[in-house]
Amino acid sequence: MREKMKISSYRWPWILSALVVVFLLGFSCSHLFSQNITYQNKNETVENTPNLPSVLALQDVLRNIAKSVMPAVVSITVEGEQVIPNPYAEFFNDPFFRRFFGEQPREFRRKLQGAGSGFIVSKDGYIFSNYHVVKDATKIVVVLSDNRQFEAKVVGYDEELDFAILKINAKNLPVVAIGDSDTVQVGDFAIAIGNPFGLSGTYTLGIVSAVGRQGMTGFQRFIQTDTAVNPGNSGGPLINIRGQVIGINTAIRSQTGAYEGISFAIPINTAIASASQILTKGSVERGYMGVVLGEMDDTTKRLLKIENGVLIARVEAGTPADRAGLRPRDIILKVNGKTVSSPDEVQLMVGSQMPGSTITLEILRDGKKETVRVTLAKRPTTASMQTSPSEEPAASGNVEFLGGTFVEASKSQLDANGAEYGVILQDMKNDSPLAQIMNPGDVVMAINHQPIKNLADLREFVKKYGKENTYLFVIASRGYVYYRGIER
C-alpha cells in the first residue's frame, strides 16, 4: 500500500505539468484566433489621381449602357437541315449491286443546329440579325434577356449584305437606340453585347480600328474594331459610348476560329437602308449598269498618265451601260463627281442608287475625257446573271511573246475568265516578265490599246511592236479583268 502511494506521488508533478501546458496552449490559441486583421480599403496612390472622378464617371456610363441595352439583346438558336448527295448512288444503281444491297438513297439529310445574336428594334417584335445566322433554318427560337422564348419568322433578308429581319409575336418589348454610323471614327469606343459560345449577355469593350473596310461582297463596308467578338456574337449590336447601336457584329478575322483582335460590323445606316426596302417592297433592289470592271496597278496608271480609275472590261448587251454607249476599255474616273479607284467602289456607289435613277460618269476613252449619263436598271439576282457557256474547240497553233506561249481560247475559257475575246497564256519561261502580271490560263484581250481577238492579231502585233520597251495589257482572269503594265 505504501509502495502504491509512493508511485502516485511521483505522477502528480507530471500531471500538473501537462495541465499547465494544455492551459497555456489553449490560452495562446484563443488569443491568436481571436485577433482581427485590419484590411486597407483605399489605394491612396490611385485615390489621389487628379482625373479619377472623370474615369469613374466613364465607368458609370459603361454600366448604364449595359443596363439599358442588354434587355433588348436576344439569343437566337436555329435548327436546319442539310442535304448531302450520296456519293455511291450511281455505284448502287448497278443491278448486280442492287441485288445484294437493295435500293440506296440518292441523298442523306443531316440535322443542323446553330446559334447567334440579335437585337430588338421595335416594341412589337422586329429584330435585326445576320442572314448567315438564320440561313436555311427550319425553326428559329429567340430567347429574351428575361428568358422568355418565342418562335421567330424571317421577314426578309439581304444576302449580299448578310442582313436579316426577324419577327416575334410580342408586345411592349425593350428596344435599342439607333445611332448614326456615318459619324463613326477611328478611336471611338465600341461595345459588343451578344451570345458568344452560348454565354448570353456577354459585354465586351474595345475601340474602332478602321471604317469602310471591304467585306466579302462589293456592297459590304465594315466597321472594324478590336472588341472581343466570338462565334455566337454574330447578329448582335455594336454600340457607341452614347449607348446607340452603330453596327451589327458580323465576322472576325482569325486563324483559329476564335477572337484574335479583329472583328467586323455592318454599319447600322446600311442595314436600315436595306430594312426600309425589305419592309416596303419585300426585297432589296440595287442599281445596275451591266459592266464587268477591272483594277489597274500603278505601272498601268503611270503608262496611261492617270492617278486613279476603274477599267470597263466588258459591257453586257442590252444593259443600261450598253444603251448609254459605254465601251470595253473605257476607264471610269468619277461617279457622280466622286473619284473612284476600285471596282468594288464603283459597284457600291452604283448599287446604292435605286433602279431608274440616273448617274453621271466621267470616263477616259482613247486618251480623252468624256461625260456619260447612265439610267440604272434593277440589279439581277446572282442566278440570273450566270450563263451556261457552250463549248467549242480552240484553234491549233501558238505564238511566242515575252517568254510566254499563247494559244487560241475556246468560248468556255473566255467565259470562265470574263473575256469577250482574246488569246490564252498556255505556258511561260521562268524568267519571263509576264510572270509579274499574269498566270497560265489568263486571257490577254489587248496590248497597248490594240485589241487581240485571236492569234492572228497577236502575231501581227508582235511583228510590228515586239521590240517595244513598255507594254500595257488588258488581262482577264477568272472573271476579273484588269490592266497591267510591263516596263523593260
TAQUIVEN-V710655 format. One record per residue. SS is DSSP state (hx for helix, st for strand, lp for the rest). D_FIRST is the distance of its C-alpha to the first C-alpha in whole Angstrom. Layout:
# TAQUIVEN-V710655
ss: {SS:SS}
d_first: {D_FIRST:D_FIRST}
This chain:
# TAQUIVEN-V710655
ss: {lp:hx:hx:hx:hx:hx:hx:hx:hx:hx:hx:hx:hx:hx:hx:hx:hx:hx:hx:hx:hx:hx:hx:hx:hx:hx:hx:hx:hx:hx:hx:hx:hx:lp:lp:lp:lp:lp:lp:lp:lp:lp:lp:hx:hx:hx:hx:lp:lp:lp:lp:hx:hx:hx:hx:hx:hx:hx:hx:hx:hx:hx:hx:hx:hx:hx:hx:hx:hx:hx:hx:hx:st:st:st:st:st:st:st:st:st:st:st:st:st:lp:lp:lp:lp:lp:hx:hx:hx:lp:hx:hx:hx:hx:hx:hx:hx:lp:lp:lp:lp:lp:st:st:st:st:st:st:st:st:st:st:st:st:st:st:lp:lp:lp:lp:lp:st:st:st:st:lp:hx:hx:hx:hx:lp:lp:st:st:st:st:st:st:st:lp:lp:lp:lp:lp:st:st:st:st:st:st:st:st:st:st:lp:lp:lp:lp:st:st:st:st:st:lp:lp:lp:lp:lp:lp:lp:lp:lp:st:st:lp:lp:hx:hx:hx:lp:lp:lp:lp:lp:st:st:st:st:st:st:lp:hx:hx:hx:lp:lp:lp:st:st:st:st:st:st:st:st:st:st:st:st:st:lp:lp:lp:lp:lp:lp:st:st:st:st:st:lp:lp:lp:lp:lp:lp:lp:lp:lp:lp:lp:st:st:st:lp:lp:lp:lp:st:st:st:st:st:st:st:st:st:lp:lp:lp:lp:lp:lp:lp:lp:lp:lp:st:st:st:st:st:hx:hx:hx:hx:hx:hx:hx:hx:hx:hx:hx:hx:hx:hx:lp:lp:lp:lp:lp:st:st:lp:lp:st:st:st:st:lp:st:lp:hx:hx:hx:hx:hx:hx:hx:lp:lp:lp:lp:lp:st:st:st:st:st:st:lp:lp:lp:lp:hx:hx:hx:hx:hx:lp:lp:lp:lp:lp:lp:st:st:st:st:st:lp:lp:st:st:lp:lp:lp:hx:hx:hx:hx:hx:hx:hx:hx:hx:lp:lp:lp:lp:lp:lp:st:st:st:st:st:st:st:st:lp:lp:st:st:st:st:st:st:st:st:lp:st:st:lp:lp:lp:hx:hx:hx:hx:lp:lp:lp:lp:lp:lp:lp:lp:lp:lp:lp:lp:lp:st:st:st:lp:lp:st:st:st:st:st:lp:lp:hx:hx:hx:hx:hx:hx:hx:lp:lp:lp:lp:lp:st:st:st:st:st:st:lp:lp:lp:lp:hx:hx:hx:hx:lp:lp:lp:lp:lp:lp:st:st:st:st:st:lp:lp:st:st:lp:lp:lp:hx:hx:hx:hx:hx:hx:hx:hx:hx:hx:hx:lp:lp:lp:lp:st:st:st:st:st:st:st:st:lp:lp:st:st:st:st:st:st:st:st:lp}
d_first: {0:4:5:5:6:9:10:11:13:15:16:17:20:21:21:23:26:26:27:29:31:32:33:35:37:37:39:41:42:43:45:47:48:49:52:55:58:61:64:67:70:73:75:77:79:80:80:82:85:88:89:86:88:90:88:86:89:90:87:87:91:89:87:89:91:88:88:92:93:90:91:94:93:92:91:93:92:95:95:98:100:101:104:103:106:105:106:107:109:112:110:109:113:114:115:113:110:110:110:107:105:107:108:106:106:108:106:102:101:97:95:95:93:93:92:93:94:96:97:99:102:103:101:103:101:103:101:102:100:101:104:101:98:100:103:103:101:101:98:97:94:94:90:90:88:86:86:89:91:95:97:100:103:105:108:109:109:110:109:111:109:106:106:105:105:103:103:100:101:99:100:99:97:96:98:98:101:103:104:107:107:110:108:105:105:103:100:99:96:95:93:92:91:90:88:87:85:85:83:85:86:85:87:88:90:92:95:99:100:103:106:109:107:109:107:108:111:114:113:110:109:105:103:101:97:94:92:90:91:90:91:91:92:96:98:95:97:97:97:98:96:98:96:100:100:102:102:100:98:99:98:96:97:94:94:90:91:89:90:91:92:96:96:100:101:104:106:106:109:110:108:110:113:112:111:114:116:113:113:117:118:116:116:116:120:120:124:125:128:128:127:125:124:123:121:123:121:122:124:126:127:128:130:131:131:129:126:124:125:125:127:129:128:130:131:131:134:135:132:132:132:135:137:137:138:135:135:133:132:133:130:129:128:127:126:128:128:124:124:122:121:119:120:117:118:121:120:117:120:123:120:119:123:124:126:130:129:131:130:131:131:132:133:134:137:139:138:139:137:138:136:136:135:133:132:129:128:125:123:123:119:118:119:122:123:122:125:125:127:129:129:132:132:133:136:136:136:134:135:133:132:130:128:127:129:130:131:133:130:130:130:127:126:128:126:122:123:125:128:132:133:132:131:128:126:125:124:124:123:120:122:124:124:124:120:120:121:121:120:121:122:123:127:129:131:133:134:135:136:138:137:136:137:137:137:141:140:137:140:142:140:139:142:143:140:138:138:137:134:132:132:130:129:129:126:124:121:119:121:121:124:124:126:125:127:127:128:129}
